[in-house]
Amino acid sequence: MKAASRIFTVLGCCAVVAAIVFPILAREPAGSMMLGVFSLAMLYLGRELYRGATTDRADDGQAQAEVGPEHVFPPSWWPAVMALGIALVAAGLVFTPVLTVEGAVIFVVAVVGWLYQQTGSAHAAAAPQSADGHRAEGGPAQEAASRVPAQPVHDRGHDSA
């Protein structure tokens, strides 16, 4: 939290300088007012993060991850495709409805593809694995074991004759 506090404080200080210099150079009070509000917000966030840093366990090196890797989505190109679809929809709103329709189709295909990828990876992660790393259902180790006939077990300690 201390690092985040420093980042927001530096951003706030830079915005204060910009709020002072901007109206002198641009002669526009509205931009200076927006920069002033932005700088106050950044300085406030920096101060609150610094105050909260005393209770944060991440700074003392004793923190443990709360979420394991099973909760993290695998890498995918689908979010970039979704962004392309949204960009085409926005461009279509400005230029032509054809782009809007194409962007919407690309966006829907990307959403479905990403959801399909996530549910497929969730099912694959949930499938149990054997000791040699193969999937338990239908894997090569199980197929080979199912082809070997069961041998009867003989008791060697007792003679039947």
C-alpha positions in Angstrom: 0.0 0.0 0.0 2.9 2.3 0.6 4.0 2.0 -3.0 0.5 2.7 -4.2 0.3 5.7 -1.9 3.5 7.1 -3.4 2.2 6.6 -6.9 -1.1 8.5 -6.3 0.7 11.2 -4.4 3.2 11.8 -7.3 0.3 11.8 -9.7 -1.6 14.3 -7.6 1.5 16.6 -7.4 2.0 16.4 -11.2 -1.7 17.3 -11.6 -1.4 20.3 -9.3 1.5 21.6 -11.4 -0.5 21.0 -14.6 -3.6 22.7 -13.1 -1.5 25.8 -12.3 0.4 25.9 -15.7 -2.6 24.9 -18.0 -4.7 28.1 -17.6 -1.7 30.3 -18.2 -0.8 28.5 -21.4 -4.3 27.6 -22.8 -6.4 30.4 -21.3 -9.2 28.0 -20.5 -10.5 27.8 -17.0 -12.5 24.6 -17.5 -9.5 22.4 -18.1 -7.7 23.9 -15.1 -10.7 23.1 -12.9 -10.8 19.5 -14.1 -7.1 19.1 -13.5 -7.6 20.6 -10.0 -10.3 18.1 -9.1 -8.2 15.3 -10.5 -5.2 16.4 -8.4 -7.3 16.6 -5.2 -8.7 13.1 -5.9 -5.2 11.7 -6.4 -3.8 13.4 -3.3 -6.8 12.1 -1.3 -6.3 8.5 -2.5 -2.6 8.8 -1.8 -3.2 9.9 1.8 -5.9 7.2 2.5 -3.6 4.5 1.1 -0.8 5.7 3.3 -3.0 5.7 6.3 -4.2 2.2 5.5 -0.6 0.9 4.9 -0.2 0.4 8.7 -2.8 -2.4 8.6 -1.7 -4.0 5.3 0.0 -7.3 5.6 1.4 -7.2 2.1 4.1 -4.8 3.1 5.5 -6.9 5.9 6.4 -9.9 3.7 4.1 -12.3 5.7 1.1 -12.1 3.3 -0.2 -15.3 1.6 -2.0 -15.4 -1.6 -5.7 -15.6 -1.1 -6.5 -16.9 -4.5 -4.7 -19.9 -6.0 -3.9 -20.4 -9.7 -7.1 -22.4 -10.2 -9.1 -19.1 -10.0 -7.0 -17.3 -12.6 -8.2 -17.4 -16.2 -5.7 -18.9 -18.7 -4.2 -16.6 -21.3 -6.6 -15.9 -24.2 -6.9 -13.8 -27.3 -10.7 -13.5 -26.9 -10.6 -10.2 -24.8 -8.7 -8.5 -27.6 -11.2 -9.8 -30.2 -14.0 -8.4 -27.9 -12.2 -5.1 -27.8 -12.0 -5.1 -31.6 -15.8 -5.8 -31.8 -16.5 -2.9 -29.4 -14.2 -0.6 -31.4 -16.1 -1.5 -34.6 -19.4 -0.9 -33.0 -18.2 2.6 -31.9 -16.9 3.3 -35.3 -20.2 2.1 -36.8 -22.1 4.5 -34.7 -20.1 7.4 -36.2 -19.8 6.2 -39.8 -22.1 3.5 -41.0 -24.5 0.9 -39.5 -22.7 -1.9 -41.4 -19.7 -1.5 -39.1 -22.0 -1.6 -36.1 -23.5 -4.9 -37.1 -20.1 -6.4 -38.0 -18.7 -5.2 -34.6 -21.7 -6.6 -32.7 -21.3 -10.0 -34.5 -17.5 -10.1 -33.7 -18.2 -9.1 -30.1 -20.8 -11.9 -29.6 -18.6 -14.5 -31.3 -15.7 -13.4 -29.0 -17.9 -13.7 -25.9 -19.1 -17.1 -26.8 -15.6 -18.3 -27.7 -14.2 -17.0 -24.5 -16.9 -18.6 -22.4 -16.5 -21.8 -24.3 -12.8 -21.7 -23.7 -13.3 -21.0 -20.0 -15.8 -23.8 -19.5 -13.6 -26.2 -21.5 -10.6 -25.4 -19.3 -12.6 -25.7 -16.2 -13.8 -29.2 -17.2 -10.3 -30.2 -18.1 -8.9 -28.9 -14.8 -11.6 -30.8 -12.9 -10.8 -34.2 -14.6 -8.7 -36.4 -12.3 -5.3 -37.5 -13.4 -3.3 -40.6 -12.8 0.2 -40.7 -11.3 1.8 -40.7 -14.7 0.0 -37.5 -15.8 -2.6 -39.0 -18.1 -6.3 -38.4 -17.7 -8.0 -41.0 -15.6 -11.0 -41.5 -17.9 -10.0 -42.9 -21.3 -6.3 -42.1 -21.0 -3.6 -44.4 -22.4 -2.7 -45.9 -19.0 -6.4 -46.9 -18.3 -6.8 -48.3 -21.8 -3.7 -50.5 -21.5 -4.9 -51.7 -18.0 -8.3 -52.6 -19.4 -6.8 -54.8 -22.1 -4.9 -57.0 -19.6 -7.0 -59.9 -18.4 -7.4 -60.4 -14.7 -5.2 -63.2 -13.4 -6.5 -65.4 -10.6 -4.6 -65.2 -7.4 -3.4 -68.6 -6.1 -2.6 -69.2 -2.4 1.0 -70.6 -2.5 1.0 -71.4 1.2 -1.5 -74.3 1.0 -1.3 -77.2 -1.4 -4.7 -78.5 -2.6 -3.3 -82.0 -3.3 
